[in-house]
Amino acid sequence: MRYKLFSTVSLLTVCVCCLGFFSGWVKKEDPIAHEDIRRSAARGLKLLEQSGYTFINRTHFHCASCHHATLTCLAVDEALRKGVPVIDSLAEQRAMAMRDNLKFAWDPNKLNDFVTAKFIGPYTMLGMYAARIPPDMTTDIAVDYMLGQQRPDGSFQTENFRVPLEAGEIHLASMSIRAIQLYASPGKRVQVEAAVARTRQWLEQASPGADQQQEVVFQLLGLHWMNGDAAGKGKVAERLRSFQNQDGGWSQLPSMKSDAYATGQALYALLETGTNRPEDEVCQKAIRYLLKTQDPSGAWIVETRSNPIQPFFSSDFPPYDENQYISATASNWSVMALLDALPDKAGQAVPVK
């Protein structure tokens, strides 16, 4: 009996030692090199800048577009902080298109011209701020309009014209409040603080479903922009991390595969809010997914799931068909997420003329 016990203990000891020895052979993947991330982001950004220029020129009213110019302004601003080259000569065209869009299409005093799509103002104003466009009478009118759109509980009535870019109450509320914070005049400080407090409380109580990944992204970003407490942000970030798929990406819906739109948004939110660091495994997996799925052209291709609301025209963005607008949006989020994974660099990047 004593011999059998000794043999069993000996065998277990040998097994444990062997397991420890062989596990040392399983090497963890090295962190992704910053240069690989930088190169990928630069390729995507150059394509986005060029395509945005084409889009603005080809659209009838020189629309800045949420999927092209406004998000690209955010990406360019991030690139300048990271030392990634940008095409400086195209910046003024984007700025002019955004100013004109806000002035001529989002002024409720111009009844015959006003476009009621509620995401136009917030996206345009975030792009304008990234492009260093100062406040003026046009932004004052837009701020007043958004303040008037807020419900008593802090939410905003949304529309779902074009999913996923123009959909979601949390999405709209967070973007609207952020635009208000950036452009409200000092004389509205008390009114703005009250509006922020109402929406922050509403966000803290919100519980978007498992099929609302984008809403969780903007719940996290909104709480960050509105100075929500760390515990609240941490809880939302944990929920967002739980949606990550085995391939490192995120899906727009549980029934869909991972794509760059959902992945770029999720990674950007986790890094921008400081709830994760680039070296964390969840972020490394997401970065690998984005590097692996980038098209040779520099784009990230995503298939649209939205019904068209206007005649299609090409902006020369891959895949050069009806999927190019959502692909441009996905590429902007992916570029911003990758840039957020890089350390800040002293000075600005040398613009590419």
Stockholm file with secondary structure:
# STOCKHOLM 1.0

chainA/1-353         MRYKLFSTVSLLTVCVCCLGFFSGWVKKEDPIAHEDIRRSAARGLKLLEQSGYTFINRTHFHCASCHHATLTCLAVDEALRKGVPVIDSLAEQRAMAMRDNLKFAWDPNKLNDFVTAKFIGPYTMLGMYAARIPPDMTTDIAVDYMLGQQRPDGSFQTENFRVPLEAGEIHLASMSIRAIQLYASPGKRVQVEAAVARTRQWLEQASPGADQQQEVVFQLLGLHWMNGDAAGKGKVAERLRSFQNQDGGWSQLPSMKSDAYATGQALYALLETGTNRPEDEVCQKAIRYLLKTQDPSGAWIVETRSNPIQPFFSSDFPPYDENQYISATASNWSVMALLDALPDKAGQAVPVK
#=GR chainA/1-353 SS CHHHHHHHHHHHHHHHHHHHHHHTTSCCCCCCCHHHHHHHHHHHHHHHHHHHHHHHHHSTTCCCIIIIIIHHHHHHHHHHHHTCCCCGGGHHHHHHHHHHHHHHHSCTTCTTTCCCCTTHHHHHHHHHHHTTCCCCHHHHHHHHHHHHHBCTTSCBCCCCSBTTTBCCHHHHHHHHHHHHHHHCCGGGHHHHHHHHHHHHHHHHHCCCCTTCHHHHHHHHHHHHHTTCCHHHHHHHHHHHHHTCCTTSCBCSSTTSCCBHHHHHHHHHHHHHTTSSCTTSHHHHHHHHHHHHHCCTTSCCCCCCCSCCCSCCCCCSCTTCSTTHHHHHHHHHHHHHHHHHTSCCCSSCCCCCC
#=GC SS_cons         CHHHHHHHHHHHHHHHHHHHHHHTTSCCCCCCCHHHHHHHHHHHHHHHHHHHHHHHHHSTTCCCIIIIIIHHHHHHHHHHHHTCCCCGGGHHHHHHHHHHHHHHHSCTTCTTTCCCCTTHHHHHHHHHHHTTCCCCHHHHHHHHHHHHHBCTTSCBCCCCSBTTTBCCHHHHHHHHHHHHHHHCCGGGHHHHHHHHHHHHHHHHHCCCCTTCHHHHHHHHHHHHHTTCCHHHHHHHHHHHHHTCCTTSCBCSSTTSCCBHHHHHHHHHHHHHTTSSCTTSHHHHHHHHHHHHHCCTTSCCCCCCCSCCCSCCCCCSCTTCSTTHHHHHHHHHHHHHHHHHTSCCCSSCCCCCC
//
